[in-house]
Amino acid sequence: MQQRVAIAWVLLVLVGLLLGLLVAVLAVGVSRHVRRARDGSTPRRNPKRHADEDDGDEISHFSRREPPEDDTPTA
């Protein structure tokens, strides 16, 4: 009987620790989401990507539905 009580306590502690870990992970995720939403007024850009865009070699528009204007169909 004592062993069953001990096993039950160990399982209860493990479930509690797992729930605590879940709450901690959710809290960190929510805090990051709120912080990013609050900083929405400042644009977040990748510095490497920003440097590439300054070169002038950017694609103006790409769509899978519309082919580029200079693309000639091969029929």
N, CA, C and O atoms as a Tripos MOL2 file, in Angstrom:
@<TRIPOS>MOLECULE
protein
  300   299    75     0     0
PROTEIN
NO_CHARGES

@<TRIPOS>ATOM
      1 N           0.8220   -1.1910    0.0000 N.3       1 MET1
      2 CA          0.0000    0.0000    0.0000 C.3       1 MET1
      3 C           0.8690    1.2600    0.0000 C.2       1 MET1
      4 O           0.5490    2.2380   -0.6750 O.2       1 MET1
      5 N           1.9640    1.2320    0.7560 N.am      2 GLN2
      6 CA          2.8660    2.3830    0.8250 C.3       2 GLN2
      7 C           3.5220    2.6520   -0.5270 C.2       2 GLN2
      8 O           3.7710    3.8030   -0.8870 O.2       2 GLN2
      9 N           3.7960    1.5880   -1.2680 N.am      3 GLN3
     10 CA          4.4320    1.7630   -2.5640 C.3       3 GLN3
     11 C           3.4940    2.4580   -3.5470 C.2       3 GLN3
     12 O           3.9350    3.2920   -4.3390 O.2       3 GLN3
     13 N           2.2200    2.1270   -3.5050 N.am      4 ARG4
     14 CA          1.2470    2.7560   -4.4070 C.3       4 ARG4
     15 C           1.1160    4.2430   -4.1140 C.2       4 ARG4
     16 O           1.0040    5.0530   -5.0340 O.2       4 ARG4
     17 N           1.1300    4.6000   -2.8480 N.am      5 VAL5
     18 CA          1.0430    6.0090   -2.4660 C.3       5 VAL5
     19 C           2.2890    6.7480   -2.9430 C.2       5 VAL5
     20 O           2.1960    7.8710   -3.4380 O.2       5 VAL5
     21 N           3.4450    6.1250   -2.7950 N.am      6 ALA6
     22 CA          4.6970    6.7460   -3.2360 C.3       6 ALA6
     23 C           4.7090    6.9220   -4.7540 C.2       6 ALA6
     24 O           5.1220    7.9660   -5.2590 O.2       6 ALA6
     25 N           4.2590    5.9040   -5.4710 N.am      7 ILE7
     26 CA          4.1940    6.0030   -6.9390 C.3       7 ILE7
     27 C           3.2160    7.0890   -7.3590 C.2       7 ILE7
     28 O           3.4830    7.8430   -8.2940 O.2       7 ILE7
     29 N           2.0840    7.1670   -6.6700 N.am      8 ALA8
     30 CA          1.0980    8.1950   -6.9900 C.3       8 ALA8
     31 C           1.6800    9.5930   -6.7610 C.2       8 ALA8
     32 O           1.4540   10.4930   -7.5700 O.2       8 ALA8
     33 N           2.4230    9.7830   -5.6740 N.am      9 TRP9
     34 CA          3.0530   11.0900   -5.4050 C.3       9 TRP9
     35 C           4.0920   11.4340   -6.4610 C.2       9 TRP9
     36 O           4.1750   12.5800   -6.9030 O.2       9 TRP9
     37 N           4.8760   10.4570   -6.8620 N.am     10 VAL10
     38 CA          5.8900   10.6980   -7.8950 C.3      10 VAL10
     39 C           5.2180   11.0860   -9.2070 C.2      10 VAL10
     40 O           5.6580   12.0190   -9.8790 O.2      10 VAL10
     41 N           4.1680   10.3840   -9.5680 N.am     11 LEU11
     42 CA          3.4460   10.7250  -10.7960 C.3      11 LEU11
     43 C           2.8080   12.1050  -10.7020 C.2      11 LEU11
     44 O           2.8090   12.8620  -11.6730 O.2      11 LEU11
     45 N           2.2650   12.4270   -9.5400 N.am     12 LEU12
     46 CA          1.6580   13.7420   -9.3460 C.3      12 LEU12
     47 C           2.7040   14.8510   -9.4620 C.2      12 LEU12
     48 O           2.4450   15.8970  -10.0580 O.2      12 LEU12
     49 N           3.8660   14.6210   -8.8990 N.am     13 VAL13
     50 CA          4.9460   15.6170   -8.9860 C.3      13 VAL13
     51 C           5.4110   15.7710  -10.4340 C.2      13 VAL13
     52 O           5.6410   16.8890  -10.8940 O.2      13 VAL13
     53 N           5.5510   14.6630  -11.1510 N.am     14 LEU14
     54 CA          5.9720   14.7310  -12.5500 C.3      14 LEU14
     55 C           4.9510   15.4720  -13.4130 C.2      14 LEU14
     56 O           5.3260   16.2850  -14.2580 O.2      14 LEU14
     57 N           3.6760   15.1970  -13.2060 N.am     15 VAL15
     58 CA          2.6300   15.8970  -13.9580 C.3      15 VAL15
     59 C           2.6510   17.3850  -13.6150 C.2      15 VAL15
     60 O           2.4900   18.2270  -14.4980 O.2      15 VAL15
     61 N           2.8440   17.7040  -12.3600 N.am     16 GLY16
     62 CA          2.9290   19.1090  -11.9620 C.3      16 GLY16
     63 C           4.1160   19.8140  -12.5930 C.2      16 GLY16
     64 O           3.9990   20.9590  -13.0300 O.2      16 GLY16
     65 N           5.2590   19.1390  -12.6460 N.am     17 LEU17
     66 CA          6.4330   19.7330  -13.2880 C.3      17 LEU17
     67 C           6.2160   19.9340  -14.7870 C.2      17 LEU17
     68 O           6.6210   20.9540  -15.3440 O.2      17 LEU17
     69 N           5.5850   18.9750  -15.4280 N.am     18 LEU18
     70 CA          5.2930   19.1230  -16.8550 C.3      18 LEU18
     71 C           4.3210   20.2730  -17.1120 C.2      18 LEU18
     72 O           4.4860   21.0300  -18.0690 O.2      18 LEU18
     73 N           3.3140   20.4010  -16.2580 N.am     19 LEU19
     74 CA          2.3860   21.5230  -16.4070 C.3      19 LEU19
     75 C           3.0870   22.8560  -16.1530 C.2      19 LEU19
     76 O           2.8110   23.8430  -16.8360 O.2      19 LEU19
     77 N           3.9800   22.8900  -15.1860 N.am     20 GLY20
     78 CA          4.7470   24.1000  -14.9290 C.3      20 GLY20
     79 C           5.6290   24.4710  -16.1080 C.2      20 GLY20
     80 O           5.7470   25.6480  -16.4500 O.2      20 GLY20
     81 N           6.2500   23.4790  -16.7300 N.am     21 LEU21
     82 CA          7.0650   23.7310  -17.9130 C.3      21 LEU21
     83 C           6.2070   24.2560  -19.0610 C.2      21 LEU21
     84 O           6.6150   25.1660  -19.7820 O.2      21 LEU21
     85 N           5.0300   23.6850  -19.2260 N.am     22 LEU22
     86 CA          4.1200   24.1530  -20.2680 C.3      22 LEU22
     87 C           3.7160   25.6010  -20.0340 C.2      22 LEU22
     88 O           3.7070   26.3950  -20.9740 O.2      22 LEU22
     89 N           3.3880   25.9520  -18.8170 N.am     23 VAL23
     90 CA          3.0170   27.3310  -18.4890 C.3      23 VAL23
     91 C           4.1910   28.2670  -18.7370 C.2      23 VAL23
     92 O           3.9980   29.3670  -19.2550 O.2      23 VAL23
     93 N           5.3950   27.8570  -18.3800 N.am     24 ALA24
     94 CA          6.5770   28.7020  -18.5840 C.3      24 ALA24
     95 C           6.8340   28.9370  -20.0720 C.2      24 ALA24
     96 O           7.1230   30.0610  -20.4800 O.2      24 ALA24
     97 N           6.7320   27.8960  -20.8740 N.am     25 VAL25
     98 CA          6.9510   28.0370  -22.3160 C.3      25 VAL25
     99 C           5.8860   28.9370  -22.9300 C.2      25 VAL25
    100 O           6.1970   29.7850  -23.7670 O.2      25 VAL25
    101 N           4.6420   28.7600  -22.5250 N.am     26 LEU26
    102 CA          3.5740   29.6250  -23.0350 C.3      26 LEU26
    103 C           3.7850   31.0720  -22.6180 C.2      26 LEU26
    104 O           3.5380   31.9800  -23.4120 O.2      26 LEU26
    105 N           4.2320   31.3060  -21.4000 N.am     27 ALA27
    106 CA          4.4740   32.6710  -20.9310 C.3      27 ALA27
    107 C           5.5790   33.3350  -21.7340 C.2      27 ALA27
    108 O           5.4680   34.5090  -22.0870 O.2      27 ALA27
    109 N           6.6400   32.6000  -22.0250 N.am     28 VAL28
    110 CA          7.7270   33.1660  -22.8290 C.3      28 VAL28
    111 C           7.2360   33.4810  -24.2350 C.2      28 VAL28
    112 O           7.5710   34.5320  -24.7810 O.2      28 VAL28
    113 N           6.4510   32.5940  -24.8260 N.am     29 GLY29
    114 CA          5.9190   32.8320  -26.1690 C.3      29 GLY29
    115 C           4.9950   34.0310  -26.2200 C.2      29 GLY29
    116 O           5.0640   34.8350  -27.1500 O.2      29 GLY29
    117 N           4.1360   34.1560  -25.2290 N.am     30 VAL30
    118 CA          3.2080   35.2880  -25.1900 C.3      30 VAL30
    119 C           3.9640   36.5880  -24.9880 C.2      30 VAL30
    120 O           3.6410   37.5960  -25.6170 O.2      30 VAL30
    121 N           4.9710   36.5820  -24.1160 N.am     31 SER31
    122 CA          5.7260   37.8120  -23.8760 C.3      31 SER31
    123 C           6.4840   38.2410  -25.1290 C.2      31 SER31
    124 O           6.5640   39.4360  -25.4140 O.2      31 SER31
    125 N           7.0390   37.2980  -25.8780 N.am     32 ARG32
    126 CA          7.7150   37.6490  -27.1320 C.3      32 ARG32
    127 C           6.7200   38.1960  -28.1440 C.2      32 ARG32
    128 O           7.0180   39.1590  -28.8500 O.2      32 ARG32
    129 N           5.5470   37.5910  -28.2180 N.am     33 HIS33
    130 CA          4.5220   38.0590  -29.1510 C.3      33 HIS33
    131 C           4.0810   39.4770  -28.8040 C.2      33 HIS33
    132 O           3.9490   40.3220  -29.6890 O.2      33 HIS33
    133 N           3.8550   39.7340  -27.5320 N.am     34 VAL34
    134 CA          3.4160   41.0640  -27.1080 C.3      34 VAL34
    135 C           4.5100   42.0860  -27.3590 C.2      34 VAL34
    136 O           4.2260   43.2050  -27.7850 O.2      34 VAL34
    137 N           5.7630   41.7130  -27.0980 N.am     35 ARG35
    138 CA          6.8740   42.6430  -27.3170 C.3      35 ARG35
    139 C           7.0080   42.9730  -28.7980 C.2      35 ARG35
    140 O           7.2540   44.1270  -29.1480 O.2      35 ARG35
    141 N           6.8520   41.9930  -29.6680 N.am     36 ARG36
    142 CA          6.9410   42.2610  -31.1040 C.3      36 ARG36
    143 C           5.7720   43.1040  -31.5780 C.2      36 ARG36
    144 O           5.9390   43.9760  -32.4310 O.2      36 ARG36
    145 N           4.5850   42.8510  -31.0310 N.am     37 ALA37
    146 CA          3.4160   43.6380  -31.4270 C.3      37 ALA37
    147 C           3.5620   45.0790  -30.9530 C.2      37 ALA37
    148 O           3.1280   45.9980  -31.6480 O.2      37 ALA37
    149 N           4.1610   45.2940  -29.7920 N.am     38 ARG38
    150 CA          4.3500   46.6360  -29.2570 C.3      38 ARG38
    151 C           5.3760   47.4020  -30.0820 C.2      38 ARG38
    152 O           5.2380   48.6130  -30.2560 O.2      38 ARG38
    153 N           6.3980   46.7270  -30.5920 N.am     39 ASP39
    154 CA          7.4330   47.3650  -31.3880 C.3      39 ASP39
    155 C           7.0550   47.4130  -32.8700 C.2      39 ASP39
    156 O           7.9340   47.5480  -33.7210 O.2      39 ASP39
    157 N           5.7940   47.3070  -33.1830 N.am     40 GLY40
    158 CA          5.3420   47.2790  -34.5720 C.3      40 GLY40
    159 C           5.5460   48.5860  -35.3030 C.2      40 GLY40
    160 O           5.5410   48.6070  -36.5330 O.2      40 GLY40
    161 N           5.7280   49.6970  -34.5660 N.am     41 SER41
    162 CA          5.9090   50.9760  -35.2370 C.3      41 SER41
    163 C           7.2760   51.0650  -35.9110 C.2      41 SER41
    164 O           7.4340   51.7900  -36.8940 O.2      41 SER41
    165 N           8.2590   50.3380  -35.3950 N.am     42 THR42
    166 CA          9.5770   50.3510  -36.0140 C.3      42 THR42
    167 C           9.7060   49.1330  -36.9180 C.2      42 THR42
    168 O           9.4150   48.0170  -36.4870 O.2      42 THR42
    169 N          10.1300   49.3200  -38.1470 N.am     43 PRO43
    170 CA         10.2260   48.1730  -39.0580 C.3      43 PRO43
    171 C          11.3610   47.2470  -38.6510 C.2      43 PRO43
    172 O          12.4600   47.6930  -38.3200 O.2      43 PRO43
    173 N          11.0780   45.9600  -38.6810 N.am     44 ARG44
    174 CA         12.0930   44.9580  -38.3870 C.3      44 ARG44
    175 C          12.6010   44.4310  -39.7220 C.2      44 ARG44
    176 O          11.8500   43.8270  -40.4890 O.2      44 ARG44
    177 N          13.8720   44.6630  -39.9900 N.am     45 ARG45
    178 CA         14.4380   44.2010  -41.2390 C.3      45 ARG45
    179 C          15.7350   43.4730  -40.9660 C.2      45 ARG45
    180 O          16.4840   43.8050  -40.0470 O.2      45 ARG45
    181 N          15.9720   42.5000  -41.7670 N.am     46 ASN46
    182 CA         17.2140   41.7620  -41.6810 C.3      46 ASN46
    183 C          18.3200   42.6320  -42.2820 C.2      46 ASN46
    184 O          18.1840   43.0710  -43.4250 O.2      46 ASN46
    185 N          19.4130   42.8990  -41.5530 N.am     47 PRO47
    186 CA         20.4570   43.7840  -42.0950 C.3      47 PRO47
    187 C          21.0470   43.2680  -43.3980 C.2      47 PRO47
    188 O          21.3460   44.0610  -44.2920 O.2      47 PRO47
    189 N          21.2200   41.9620  -43.5270 N.am     48 LYS48
    190 CA         21.7650   41.4150  -44.7590 C.3      48 LYS48
    191 C          20.7970   41.6450  -45.9130 C.2      48 LYS48
    192 O          21.2090   42.0180  -47.0110 O.2      48 LYS48
    193 N          19.5300   41.4260  -45.6650 N.am     49 ARG49
    194 CA         18.5390   41.6340  -46.7090 C.3      49 ARG49
    195 C          18.4410   43.1110  -47.0540 C.2      49 ARG49
    196 O          18.2740   43.4670  -48.2200 O.2      49 ARG49
    197 N          18.5440   43.9620  -46.0630 N.am     50 HIS50
    198 CA         18.4950   45.4010  -46.2920 C.3      50 HIS50
    199 C          19.6530   45.8260  -47.1910 C.2      50 HIS50
    200 O          19.4680   46.6700  -48.0680 O.2      50 HIS50
    201 N          20.8280   45.2670  -46.9940 N.am     51 ALA51
    202 CA         21.9810   45.6030  -47.8210 C.3      51 ALA51
    203 C          21.7600   45.1210  -49.2530 C.2      51 ALA51
    204 O          22.1750   45.7940  -50.1960 O.2      51 ALA51
    205 N          21.1160   43.9740  -49.4320 N.am     52 ASP52
    206 CA         20.8500   43.4740  -50.7740 C.3      52 ASP52
    207 C          19.8510   44.3570  -51.5120 C.2      52 ASP52
    208 O          19.9690   44.5500  -52.7220 O.2      52 ASP52
    209 N          18.8780   44.8890  -50.8000 N.am     53 GLU53
    210 CA         17.8660   45.7170  -51.4520 C.3      53 GLU53
    211 C          18.4280   47.0510  -51.9060 C.2      53 GLU53
    212 O          17.9010   47.6480  -52.8450 O.2      53 GLU53
    213 N          19.4640   47.5260  -51.2770 N.am     54 ASP54
    214 CA         20.0560   48.7910  -51.6710 C.3      54 ASP54
    215 C          20.8390   48.6920  -52.9680 C.2      54 ASP54
    216 O          21.1700   49.7210  -53.5570 O.2      54 ASP54
    217 N          21.1420   47.4990  -53.4290 N.am     55 ASP55
    218 CA         21.9130   47.3280  -54.6540 C.3      55 ASP55
    219 C          21.0990   47.6520  -55.9000 C.2      55 ASP55
    220 O          21.6760   47.9190  -56.9540 O.2      55 ASP55
    221 N          19.7850   47.6350  -55.8050 N.am     56 GLY56
    222 CA         18.9440   47.9370  -56.9540 C.3      56 GLY56
    223 C          18.6190   46.7160  -57.7900 C.2      56 GLY56
    224 O          17.9570   46.8480  -58.8200 O.2      56 GLY56
    225 N          19.0540   45.5440  -57.3930 N.am     57 ASP57
    226 CA         18.7750   44.3230  -58.1400 C.3      57 ASP57
    227 C          17.5640   43.6090  -57.5540 C.2      57 ASP57
    228 O          17.6170   42.4070  -57.2920 O.2      57 ASP57
    229 N          16.5070   44.3190  -57.3530 N.am     58 GLU58
    230 CA         15.3410   43.7000  -56.7180 C.3      58 GLU58
    231 C          14.2950   43.3540  -57.7660 C.2      58 GLU58
    232 O          14.2030   43.9960  -58.8130 O.2      58 GLU58
    233 N          13.5240   42.3460  -57.4690 N.am     59 ILE59
    234 CA         12.4330   41.9370  -58.3430 C.3      59 ILE59
    235 C          11.2370   42.8100  -58.0100 C.2      59 ILE59
    236 O          10.8490   42.9250  -56.8480 O.2      59 ILE59
    237 N          10.6570   43.4210  -59.0240 N.am     60 SER60
    238 CA          9.5780   44.3590  -58.7460 C.3      60 SER60
    239 C           8.3050   43.6400  -58.3170 C.2      60 SER60
    240 O           7.6370   44.0830  -57.3830 O.2      60 SER60
    241 N           7.9550   42.5360  -58.9820 N.am     61 HIS61
    242 CA          6.7230   41.8390  -58.6340 C.3      61 HIS61
    243 C           6.8320   40.4080  -59.1250 C.2      61 HIS61
    244 O           7.3550   40.1460  -60.2080 O.2      61 HIS61
    245 N           6.3400   39.5030  -58.3300 N.am     62 PHE62
    246 CA          6.3190   38.1070  -58.7390 C.3      62 PHE62
    247 C           5.0020   37.5010  -58.3130 C.2      62 PHE62
    248 O           4.5840   37.6530  -57.1650 O.2      62 PHE62
    249 N           4.3570   36.8270  -59.2170 N.am     63 SER63
    250 CA          3.1050   36.1650  -58.9110 C.3      63 SER63
    251 C           3.0550   34.8630  -59.6770 C.2      63 SER63
    252 O           3.4710   34.8050  -60.8340 O.2      63 SER63
    253 N           2.5600   33.8370  -59.0570 N.am     64 ARG64
    254 CA          2.4330   32.5570  -59.7500 C.3      64 ARG64
    255 C           1.2640   32.5790  -60.7360 C.2      64 ARG64
    256 O           1.2490   31.8010  -61.6900 O.2      64 ARG64
    257 N           0.3100   33.4370  -60.5220 N.am     65 ARG65
    258 CA         -0.8660   33.4820  -61.3970 C.3      65 ARG65
    259 C          -0.6030   34.2610  -62.6760 C.2      65 ARG65
    260 O          -1.1500   33.9300  -63.7280 O.2      65 ARG65
    261 N           0.2190   35.2810  -62.5950 N.am     66 GLU66
    262 CA          0.4770   36.1040  -63.7490 C.3      66 GLU66
    263 C           1.9210   35.9310  -64.2030 C.2      66 GLU66
    264 O           2.8410   36.1530  -63.4150 O.2      66 GLU66
    265 N           2.1410   35.5370  -65.4590 N.am     67 PRO67
    266 CA          3.5200   35.4340  -65.9270 C.3      67 PRO67
    267 C           4.1250   36.8200  -66.1100 C.2      67 PRO67
    268 O           3.3860   37.7870  -66.2920 O.2      67 PRO67
    269 N           5.4460   36.9400  -66.0680 N.am     68 PRO68
    270 CA          6.0650   38.2350  -66.3270 C.3      68 PRO68
    271 C           5.7200   38.7570  -67.7140 C.2      68 PRO68
    272 O           5.4560   37.9700  -68.6230 O.2      68 PRO68
    273 N           5.7200   40.0570  -67.8860 N.am     69 GLU69
    274 CA          5.2870   40.6490  -69.1470 C.3      69 GLU69
    275 C           6.2100   40.2870  -70.2970 C.2      69 GLU69
    276 O           5.7440   40.1420  -71.4270 O.2      69 GLU69
    277 N           7.5010   40.1360  -70.0460 N.am     70 ASP70
    278 CA          8.4380   39.8330  -71.1310 C.3      70 ASP70
    279 C           8.5280   38.3430  -71.4190 C.2      70 ASP70
    280 O           9.3120   37.9360  -72.2760 O.2      70 ASP70
    281 N           7.7580   37.5270  -70.7350 N.am     71 ASP71
    282 CA          7.7810   36.0890  -70.9470 C.3      71 ASP71
    283 C           6.8830   35.7410  -72.1200 C.2      71 ASP71
    284 O           5.6830   36.0180  -72.0950 O.2      71 ASP71
    285 N           7.4570   35.1380  -73.1390 N.am     72 THR72
    286 CA          6.6590   34.7610  -74.3000 C.3      72 THR72
    287 C           6.2620   33.3010  -74.1770 C.2      72 THR72
    288 O           7.1170   32.4570  -73.9090 O.2      72 THR72
    289 N           4.9880   32.9800  -74.3650 N.am     73 PRO73
    290 CA          4.5570   31.5920  -74.2550 C.3      73 PRO73
    291 C           5.1040   30.7590  -75.4260 C.2      73 PRO73
    292 O           5.1760   31.2360  -76.5580 O.2      73 PRO73
    293 N           5.4740   29.5450  -75.1410 N.am     74 THR74
    294 CA          5.9650   28.6500  -76.1940 C.3      74 THR74
    295 C           4.8430   27.7040  -76.5510 C.2      74 THR74
    296 O           4.5030   26.8070  -75.7800 O.2      74 THR74
    297 N           4.2580   27.9090  -77.7440 N.am     75 ALA75
    298 CA          3.1260   27.0730  -78.1480 C.3      75 ALA75
    299 C           3.4100   26.3580  -79.4220 C.2      75 ALA75
    300 O           2.5660   25.6080  -79.9110 O.2      75 ALA75
@<TRIPOS>BOND
     1     1     2 1
     2     2     3 1
     3     3     4 2
     4     3     5 am
     5     5     6 1
     6     6     7 1
     7     7     8 2
     8     7     9 am
     9     9    10 1
    10    10    11 1
    11    11    12 2
    12    11    13 am
    13    13    14 1
    14    14    15 1
    15    15    16 2
    16    15    17 am
    17    17    18 1
    18    18    19 1
    19    19    20 2
    20    19    21 am
    21    21    22 1
    22    22    23 1
    23    23    24 2
    24    23    25 am
    25    25    26 1
    26    26    27 1
    27    27    28 2
    28    27    29 am
    29    29    30 1
    30    30    31 1
    31    31    32 2
    32    31    33 am
    33    33    34 1
    34    34    35 1
    35    35    36 2
    36    35    37 am
    37    37    38 1
    38    38    39 1
    39    39    40 2
    40    39    41 am
    41    41    42 1
    42    42    43 1
    43    43    44 2
    44    43    45 am
    45    45    46 1
    46    46    47 1
    47    47    48 2
    48    47    49 am
    49    49    50 1
    50    50    51 1
    51    51    52 2
    52    51    53 am
    53    53    54 1
    54    54    55 1
    55    55    56 2
    56    55    57 am
    57    57    58 1
    58    58    59 1
    59    59    60 2
    60    59    61 am
    61    61    62 1
    62    62    63 1
    63    63    64 2
    64    63    65 am
    65    65    66 1
    66    66    67 1
    67    67    68 2
    68    67    69 am
    69    69    70 1
    70    70    71 1
    71    71    72 2
    72    71    73 am
    73    73    74 1
    74    74    75 1
    75    75    76 2
    76    75    77 am
    77    77    78 1
    78    78    79 1
    79    79    80 2
    80    79    81 am
    81    81    82 1
    82    82    83 1
    83    83    84 2
    84    83    85 am
    85    85    86 1
    86    86    87 1
    87    87    88 2
    88    87    89 am
    89    89    90 1
    90    90    91 1
    91    91    92 2
    92    91    93 am
    93    93    94 1
    94    94    95 1
    95    95    96 2
    96    95    97 am
    97    97    98 1
    98    98    99 1
    99    99   100 2
   100    99   101 am
   101   101   102 1
   102   102   103 1
   103   103   104 2
   104   103   105 am
   105   105   106 1
   106   106   107 1
   107   107   108 2
   108   107   109 am
   109   109   110 1
   110   110   111 1
   111   111   112 2
   112   111   113 am
   113   113   114 1
   114   114   115 1
   115   115   116 2
   116   115   117 am
   117   117   118 1
   118   118   119 1
   119   119   120 2
   120   119   121 am
   121   121   122 1
   122   122   123 1
   123   123   124 2
   124   123   125 am
   125   125   126 1
   126   126   127 1
   127   127   128 2
   128   127   129 am
   129   129   130 1
   130   130   131 1
   131   131   132 2
   132   131   133 am
   133   133   134 1
   134   134   135 1
   135   135   136 2
   136   135   137 am
   137   137   138 1
   138   138   139 1
   139   139   140 2
   140   139   141 am
   141   141   142 1
   142   142   143 1
   143   143   144 2
   144   143   145 am
   145   145   146 1
   146   146   147 1
   147   147   148 2
   148   147   149 am
   149   149   150 1
   150   150   151 1
   151   151   152 2
   152   151   153 am
   153   153   154 1
   154   154   155 1
   155   155   156 2
   156   155   157 am
   157   157   158 1
   158   158   159 1
   159   159   160 2
   160   159   161 am
   161   161   162 1
   162   162   163 1
   163   163   164 2
   164   163   165 am
   165   165   166 1
   166   166   167 1
   167   167   168 2
   168   167   169 am
   169   169   170 1
   170   170   171 1
   171   171   172 2
   172   171   173 am
   173   173   174 1
   174   174   175 1
   175   175   176 2
   176   175   177 am
   177   177   178 1
   178   178   179 1
   179   179   180 2
   180   179   181 am
   181   181   182 1
   182   182   183 1
   183   183   184 2
   184   183   185 am
   185   185   186 1
   186   186   187 1
   187   187   188 2
   188   187   189 am
   189   189   190 1
   190   190   191 1
   191   191   192 2
   192   191   193 am
   193   193   194 1
   194   194   195 1
   195   195   196 2
   196   195   197 am
   197   197   198 1
   198   198   199 1
   199   199   200 2
   200   199   201 am
   201   201   202 1
   202   202   203 1
   203   203   204 2
   204   203   205 am
   205   205   206 1
   206   206   207 1
   207   207   208 2
   208   207   209 am
   209   209   210 1
   210   210   211 1
   211   211   212 2
   212   211   213 am
   213   213   214 1
   214   214   215 1
   215   215   216 2
   216   215   217 am
   217   217   218 1
   218   218   219 1
   219   219   220 2
   220   219   221 am
   221   221   222 1
   222   222   223 1
   223   223   224 2
   224   223   225 am
   225   225   226 1
   226   226   227 1
   227   227   228 2
   228   227   229 am
   229   229   230 1
   230   230   231 1
   231   231   232 2
   232   231   233 am
   233   233   234 1
   234   234   235 1
   235   235   236 2
   236   235   237 am
   237   237   238 1
   238   238   239 1
   239   239   240 2
   240   239   241 am
   241   241   242 1
   242   242   243 1
   243   243   244 2
   244   243   245 am
   245   245   246 1
   246   246   247 1
   247   247   248 2
   248   247   249 am
   249   249   250 1
   250   250   251 1
   251   251   252 2
   252   251   253 am
   253   253   254 1
   254   254   255 1
   255   255   256 2
   256   255   257 am
   257   257   258 1
   258   258   259 1
   259   259   260 2
   260   259   261 am
   261   261   262 1
   262   262   263 1
   263   263   264 2
   264   263   265 am
   265   265   266 1
   266   266   267 1
   267   267   268 2
   268   267   269 am
   269   269   270 1
   270   270   271 1
   271   271   272 2
   272   271   273 am
   273   273   274 1
   274   274   275 1
   275   275   276 2
   276   275   277 am
   277   277   278 1
   278   278   279 1
   279   279   280 2
   280   279   281 am
   281   281   282 1
   282   282   283 1
   283   283   284 2
   284   283   285 am
   285   285   286 1
   286   286   287 1
   287   287   288 2
   288   287   289 am
   289   289   290 1
   290   290   291 1
   291   291   292 2
   292   291   293 am
   293   293   294 1
   294   294   295 1
   295   295   296 2
   296   295   297 am
   297   297   298 1
   298   298   299 1
   299   299   300 2
@<TRIPOS>SUBSTRUCTURE
     1 MET1         2 RESIDUE 1 A MET
     2 GLN2         6 RESIDUE 1 A GLN
     3 GLN3        10 RESIDUE 1 A GLN
     4 ARG4        14 RESIDUE 1 A ARG
     5 VAL5        18 RESIDUE 1 A VAL
     6 ALA6        22 RESIDUE 1 A ALA
     7 ILE7        26 RESIDUE 1 A ILE
     8 ALA8        30 RESIDUE 1 A ALA
     9 TRP9        34 RESIDUE 1 A TRP
    10 VAL10       38 RESIDUE 1 A VAL
    11 LEU11       42 RESIDUE 1 A LEU
    12 LEU12       46 RESIDUE 1 A LEU
    13 VAL13       50 RESIDUE 1 A VAL
    14 LEU14       54 RESIDUE 1 A LEU
    15 VAL15       58 RESIDUE 1 A VAL
    16 GLY16       62 RESIDUE 1 A GLY
    17 LEU17       66 RESIDUE 1 A LEU
    18 LEU18       70 RESIDUE 1 A LEU
    19 LEU19       74 RESIDUE 1 A LEU
    20 GLY20       78 RESIDUE 1 A GLY
    21 LEU21       82 RESIDUE 1 A LEU
    22 LEU22       86 RESIDUE 1 A LEU
    23 VAL23       90 RESIDUE 1 A VAL
    24 ALA24       94 RESIDUE 1 A ALA
    25 VAL25       98 RESIDUE 1 A VAL
    26 LEU26      102 RESIDUE 1 A LEU
    27 ALA27      106 RESIDUE 1 A ALA
    28 VAL28      110 RESIDUE 1 A VAL
    29 GLY29      114 RESIDUE 1 A GLY
    30 VAL30      118 RESIDUE 1 A VAL
    31 SER31      122 RESIDUE 1 A SER
    32 ARG32      126 RESIDUE 1 A ARG
    33 HIS33      130 RESIDUE 1 A HIS
    34 VAL34      134 RESIDUE 1 A VAL
    35 ARG35      138 RESIDUE 1 A ARG
    36 ARG36      142 RESIDUE 1 A ARG
    37 ALA37      146 RESIDUE 1 A ALA
    38 ARG38      150 RESIDUE 1 A ARG
    39 ASP39      154 RESIDUE 1 A ASP
    40 GLY40      158 RESIDUE 1 A GLY
    41 SER41      162 RESIDUE 1 A SER
    42 THR42      166 RESIDUE 1 A THR
    43 PRO43      170 RESIDUE 1 A PRO
    44 ARG44      174 RESIDUE 1 A ARG
    45 ARG45      178 RESIDUE 1 A ARG
    46 ASN46      182 RESIDUE 1 A ASN
    47 PRO47      186 RESIDUE 1 A PRO
    48 LYS48      190 RESIDUE 1 A LYS
    49 ARG49      194 RESIDUE 1 A ARG
    50 HIS50      198 RESIDUE 1 A HIS
    51 ALA51      202 RESIDUE 1 A ALA
    52 ASP52      206 RESIDUE 1 A ASP
    53 GLU53      210 RESIDUE 1 A GLU
    54 ASP54      214 RESIDUE 1 A ASP
    55 ASP55      218 RESIDUE 1 A ASP
    56 GLY56      222 RESIDUE 1 A GLY
    57 ASP57      226 RESIDUE 1 A ASP
    58 GLU58      230 RESIDUE 1 A GLU
    59 ILE59      234 RESIDUE 1 A ILE
    60 SER60      238 RESIDUE 1 A SER
    61 HIS61      242 RESIDUE 1 A HIS
    62 PHE62      246 RESIDUE 1 A PHE
    63 SER63      250 RESIDUE 1 A SER
    64 ARG64      254 RESIDUE 1 A ARG
    65 ARG65      258 RESIDUE 1 A ARG
    66 GLU66      262 RESIDUE 1 A GLU
    67 PRO67      266 RESIDUE 1 A PRO
    68 PRO68      270 RESIDUE 1 A PRO
    69 GLU69      274 RESIDUE 1 A GLU
    70 ASP70      278 RESIDUE 1 A ASP
    71 ASP71      282 RESIDUE 1 A ASP
    72 THR72      286 RESIDUE 1 A THR
    73 PRO73      290 RESIDUE 1 A PRO
    74 THR74      294 RESIDUE 1 A THR
    75 ALA75      298 RESIDUE 1 A ALA
